[in-house]
Amino acid sequence: MKKITIVSLLIFIFFLIASNGLAIISFPGYSILSNTTSHLGAQGSPYSWIMNIFFISLGLMAILVTYSTRIRYHQVVGAVFGLSLILTGVFPHAPLVDSVPVNHLQDQIHSLSATSTGFSFTLLAAGHGFISTGPQRIAGIVMAIVAVIISIAMGIFPAITGLLQRVMFVGAFGWLFFCMKPPRNRQLNGKFDFD
């Protein structure tokens, strides 16, 4: 197993543990169904630094994984995706705890970064689908469609936004880290796969 896959697996597992485990000890009223992982990392949320470290870690791994594909499209769009996710960890969501003052600039950057994260992931998955063949094509296009459907559903069904977002994270990073295989005929010359 490649080192990058092992590290991806560890980050993925610990993210799942943190994003669900922190829900138990976060601020009063936090709901795993309606509150997002961004709320766990929000300004003033207990242990927010843990969630934000995982956003940054997932973003860094996304950049490494897409860079190692040796496909320019994946590298560029993957860098935007990863960097956007990193910024959601660096600039936290507005507080959901009443006693904490709001840093509006951080919240605005977080919101823009979160939107960019979703948009760039959809482009990454769709682009992968269009340049691939067979099961890889189907998986890429399905992931792009699922990302769009879940994004729309999060706006329509706010009572289950947290659950929908977690499903999206599991699907997106499960696909990106463990299922996506770059088409060899599209790869650039040279080796940089982090073996």
C-alpha atoms as one frame of an Amber mdcrd trajectory, in Angstrom:
protein
   0.000   0.000   0.000   1.365   3.445  -0.943   2.315   5.871   1.830  -0.128
   8.457   0.505  -2.975   5.908   0.742  -2.056   4.994   4.316  -1.908   8.645
   5.395  -5.183   9.362   3.559  -6.837   6.432   5.324  -5.666   7.605   8.752
  -6.842  11.179   8.165 -10.168   9.901   6.769 -10.790   7.629   9.777  -9.816
  10.252  12.347 -11.938  12.855  10.562 -14.958  10.536  10.820 -14.279   9.964
  14.512 -13.783  13.682  15.200 -16.735  14.918  13.140 -19.082  12.557  14.963
 -17.381  12.363  18.361 -17.033  16.117  18.820 -20.786  16.413  18.288 -21.248
  14.805  21.710 -19.034  17.304  23.553 -19.592  20.437  21.490 -21.833  23.335
  22.509 -25.257  22.616  24.049 -27.892  22.031  21.403 -25.480  20.772  18.746
 -27.289  18.243  16.558 -25.498  15.798  14.309 -28.582  15.943  12.065 -28.921
  19.696  11.584 -25.487  21.128  12.453 -22.562  20.885  10.056 -18.941  20.043
  10.698 -18.206  23.754  10.158 -20.274  24.417  13.276 -17.931  22.105  15.207
 -15.042  24.293  14.051 -16.909  27.582  14.538 -15.609  30.534  16.508 -16.051
  29.749  20.194 -17.132  26.115  19.735 -15.507  23.780  22.274 -12.517  21.958
  20.752 -13.011  23.798  17.466  -9.278  23.587  16.793  -9.579  19.795  16.381
 -12.165  20.093  13.614 -10.225  22.881  11.926  -7.026  20.799  11.952  -8.951
  18.065  10.127 -10.234  20.518   7.506  -6.636  21.602   6.921  -5.390  17.977
   6.862  -8.078  16.874   4.405  -7.256  19.853   2.196  -3.540  19.054   2.201
  -4.215  15.397   1.372  -6.573  16.413  -1.441  -3.779  18.524  -2.934  -1.261
  15.667  -2.626  -3.629  13.071  -4.071  -4.651  15.195  -7.041  -1.067  16.335
  -7.670   0.096  12.716  -7.764  -2.384  11.912 -10.567   0.022  13.578 -13.026
  -2.986  15.050 -14.849  -2.901  18.832 -15.135  -6.690  19.261 -14.810  -6.749
  17.241 -11.584  -3.728  19.115 -10.252  -5.173  22.579 -10.851  -8.776  21.898
  -9.794  -7.559  19.680  -6.938  -5.335  22.500  -5.682  -8.307  24.889  -5.668
 -10.411  22.262  -3.865  -7.730  21.527  -1.268  -6.828  25.168  -0.704 -10.499
  26.094  -0.302 -10.907  23.377   2.322  -7.759  24.532   4.126  -9.162  28.065
   4.264 -12.387  26.789   5.878 -10.198  25.541   8.717  -8.080  28.680   8.961
 -11.084  31.031   8.897 -13.833  29.554  11.115 -17.594  29.843  10.807 -19.448
  32.473  12.872 -20.061  31.347  16.459 -23.178  29.471  17.416 -22.474  30.133
  21.090 -24.309  33.321  22.166 -21.582  34.694  24.448 -18.876  34.655  21.751
 -18.364  37.827  19.671 -18.537  37.363  15.896 -15.542  37.940  13.655 -17.483
  38.763  10.494 -14.443  38.781   8.189 -13.470  35.233   9.208 -17.055  34.076
   8.749 -17.292  35.644   5.270 -14.011  34.050   4.174 -15.209  30.732   5.602
 -18.467  30.979   3.638 -16.681  31.800   0.360 -14.158  29.010   0.966 -16.895
  26.469   1.740 -18.722  27.413  -1.473 -15.480  27.145  -3.437 -14.811  23.746
  -1.849 -18.133  22.337  -3.050 -17.921  23.916  -6.484 -14.333  22.799  -7.142
 -15.035  19.253  -5.938 -17.945  19.017  -8.381 -15.682  20.243 -11.196 -12.979
  17.759 -10.179 -15.362  14.795 -10.157 -17.096  15.817 -13.406 -13.792  16.479
 -15.168 -12.442  13.137 -14.033 -15.563  11.475 -15.377 -15.316  13.136 -18.770
 -11.646  12.290 -19.355 -11.913   8.722 -18.028 -13.542   5.594 -19.412 -15.524
   2.675 -18.009 -16.202   2.532 -14.261 -13.982   5.564 -13.586 -16.120   7.663
 -15.937 -19.331   6.501 -14.282 -17.961   7.068 -10.761 -16.735  10.588 -11.548
 -19.994  11.688 -13.141 -22.067  10.073 -10.375 -19.971  11.836  -7.707 -20.494
  15.196  -9.450 -24.260  14.623  -9.676 -24.446  13.489  -6.034 -22.502  16.594
  -4.951 -25.000  18.847  -6.728 -28.028  16.967  -5.391 -26.732  17.022  -1.805
 -25.918  20.748  -2.044 -29.470  21.479  -3.216 -30.947  19.157  -0.576 -29.001
  20.958   2.175 -30.804  24.158   1.222 -34.215  22.504   1.017 -33.961  20.344
   4.153 -32.125  22.362   6.842 -33.241  19.899   9.541 -30.862  17.289   8.103
 -28.087  19.526   6.752 -25.518  18.027   9.117 -26.366  14.483   8.102 -26.312
  15.336   4.391 -22.957  17.071   4.719 -21.455  14.059   6.501 -22.729  11.754
   3.755 -21.117  14.075   1.202 -17.795  14.109   3.053 -17.708  10.308   3.306
 -18.584   9.902  -0.377 -16.290  12.655  -1.645 -13.170  11.724   0.281 -13.831
   7.995  -0.008 -13.925   8.427  -3.781 -10.986  10.855  -3.992  -8.645   9.001
  -1.655  -9.438   5.373  -2.454 -11.419   4.952  -5.680 -10.305   7.603  -8.165
  -7.719   6.237 -10.600  -6.248   8.624 -13.172  -6.408   7.511 -16.808  -2.833
   6.664 -17.823  -3.209   8.097 -21.323  -3.843  11.558 -19.811  -0.871  11.591
 -17.440   2.119  13.875 -17.867   5.623  12.426 -18.107   7.647  12.251 -14.921
   7.026  10.646 -11.570   5.666  12.347  -8.487   3.370   9.865  -6.804   4.808
  10.099  -3.256   5.740   6.400  -2.990
